[in-house]
């Protein structure tokens, strides 16, 4: 890096998970930047996961929404900002005038910066006068919020990242830390390496990559976490592993919670489908270690009993005083980059800004006075799932969706589509043109993307970091807070004349301190000492954790009026919807290692598509046999709410009776792979969070006549193909295909599919009609432009070596022959499917290195081929490959 580049380097924050890693971005031309970890940021100390490392690949303008658009006669037409905002304001004003403020709503996102969130919340709750503003954080963290408020009196996460490293025991519940929060996994792994005596327990129905680090894996039956932790509470009380002084001085409700929890280890083992010896081992270890951190994530929260699961965990920490001290506490690990910041400003429909409560008149009055607003919402608004039902019924007639894609991500996603199709006014602020949700919008507004916008985010440990702009705003894109402020002024509201984002942060900070005294409206959330910053001071703000200069709950005082925490009785209950003969399996959904949400950002990065290029359904081989499906083939997965198609996989980590499908695929990346269309829409009665982890489903064959794939520099129209998925490669797109039609003339079919009309095109092909095998390559000036492979079987050639040919300016004769042969003719040319996305290292490369070097540890593999040397999220897979190769070697030696 030269001096001029160093001068341009900007310290910002990663836009993916809730770890909140610091990033150093160095602009390298239009919409390009070099990306590195920020060594000065306390969350990651310079480390980045593969998604963060690939951020530079996501900055281009392909597919960006760059100008306001209004739909007229079902066609989107580009307009100027005044036209678009006037239309929205006029129609919005008319709806409110005729039907009242509860006839309109905002649906926002944990992708927003805190300042954007603040303006949206202020506008809706304090000026329009409705609490109909909810967020996609409802889908991932609202059960944690509700559990915290019940136990502590306020939404407080009482753990910092350092506590993971200080703990003597870490329990991970419903958290695949290795894939979903890789930098935290690295920190935990290094702590375990330094102190091998540290105990790590993973509670998860699946054997995930995180289990490779665990001393004990408890594969609980889906939905039975409350049984497990109620049993733990009973066990701790039974053996006297209670801190009676802490319980007496700092809590209420212990006896009632204990009575509701009464379970023996044997009863727990039966309910959770575990070995009683493993249950006892977990209980004994928890009792023996004073410093215990219990980290929980979506596997706990995304449940119809999610709030009770959270409180069952918290109860076990309260009973032994394992909270408020270094190395101890219940730890909600947030999924989105600013889920916490959204909670600070009251982004949920049942909250007010600055951790004040909608249901408390004194809080409402205080916020209204501070905002000097004409109205204040006086009751909770509609939560996410019920909001879209209200839209479908006509109760809500206008909705503004910001930075999220609910037609993919919400449960019963087809219902969301129906609702938006019937809504009088659908406004979407987004950074991309084409999404499942945008297809239903009446007005599209171009927003700034990461790298272009300015503000703050708060991570899982309550640390506020700056997200700084390092790219010029493209087209007519504007910051979300600017769009909302301009809209508010059109509605005639004062209080939105901000000249810069620092003024919004200042107002947010001042509100946190407003009447925040022991005698008035005390809250733990207080960033008042960050108020008063001018633009320069705000720009220079270093990462800081709130409450600044204080430790949460260190003095044993909690946020309830009496200062005591609450034990919450959590009588166990089964999931609302059960399996039956029609839907005998339980669907669990979750994230993949290298993708994020609905892939509108990560889907642009070639290196992130290589590990898992298409959706899949992971199920136990015996269940697959009963369902009549085979590994590698396609299956249709159906529920009472919808269906989808995915590739069958046996990952080895699924118990009988369960299936797993990732959440990321959408209408732009697959023909029929939106798992949200299947998901059970039942919600937790306290938090309103949907049940993403327990949907009764059936799995059946999706019979096809042929399987195929295409690598193409040009986009393809695939409306007539029964099944397709699309993944971005380096200079090309990869399409996986399958069809139910019998192909008569392979050559004519392939040319039509690829759009090759020139009869004299450089076209190489191989056809075996009797076997149903066909291969064709389209070249221009000896450079590969497209290739297509077709077979009646799904076991087609590996794509990695073919993808590598797209980097060549000219194909050699050997490479041409290899294309027609369906395999590389040069030894070692096929690296195999990607294992390490950071360095692009394939499975074959790793396995060959293990064999040739007789490698026995992931560290040796890293030293040899670099795999696992960056984010470490592939290390569990490398361990598995070592085991497989060593077992093969032992078998060969024995024979």
ABEGO torsion letter per residue (X at the ends): XBAAAAAABBBBBBABBAAGBBBBBBBBEBGBBBBBBBAABAAAGGBBBAAAAAAAAAABABGBBABBBBBBGGBBBBBBAAAAAAAAAAAAAAAAAAAEAAABBBBBBAABBAAAAAAAAAAAAAAAGBABBBBAAAAAAAAAAAAAAAAAGBBBBABBAAAAAABABBBBBGBBAAAABAAAAAAAAAAAAABAABBBBBBBABBBAAAAABABBBBBBBGAAAAAAAAAAAAAAAAGBBBAAAAAAABBGAAAAAAAABBBAAAAAAAAGBBAAAAAAAAAAAAABABBBBBBBAAAABBAAAAAAAAAAAAAAAAAGBBGBBGBEBBBBBABAAAAAAAAAGABAABBBGGBBAABAAAAAAAAAAAGBABBBABBBBBAAAAAAAAAAGABABBBBBGBBAAAABBGAAAAAAAAAABABBBBBBABABBAAAAABABBBBBBBBGABBEBBBBAAGBBBBBBBABBBBEABBBAAAAAAAAAAAAGBBGABBABAAAAAAAAAAAAABGBBAABBBBABBAAAABGBBAAAAAABBBBBOBBGBBBGAAGBBABAAGBBBBBBBBBBBBABBBBAABABBBBBBBBAABBEAGAAAAABAAAAAABABBBBBBBAAAAAAAGBBBGBBBBBBBAAEBBBBBBBBAGABBBGBBBBBAABBAAABABABAAAABBABBBAAAGBBBAABBBBBBBBBBBABBBBBBBABBBBAAABABBBBBBBBGBBBBBBBBABBBABAAAAAAAAAGBABAABBBBBBBBAAAGBBBBBBBBGGBBABBBBBBABABBBBAAAAAAAAABABBBAAAAAAAAAGBBABBGABAEBBABAAAGBBAAAAAAAAAAAGBABAAAAAAAAGBGABAGAAAAAAAAAAAAAAAAAAAAAAX
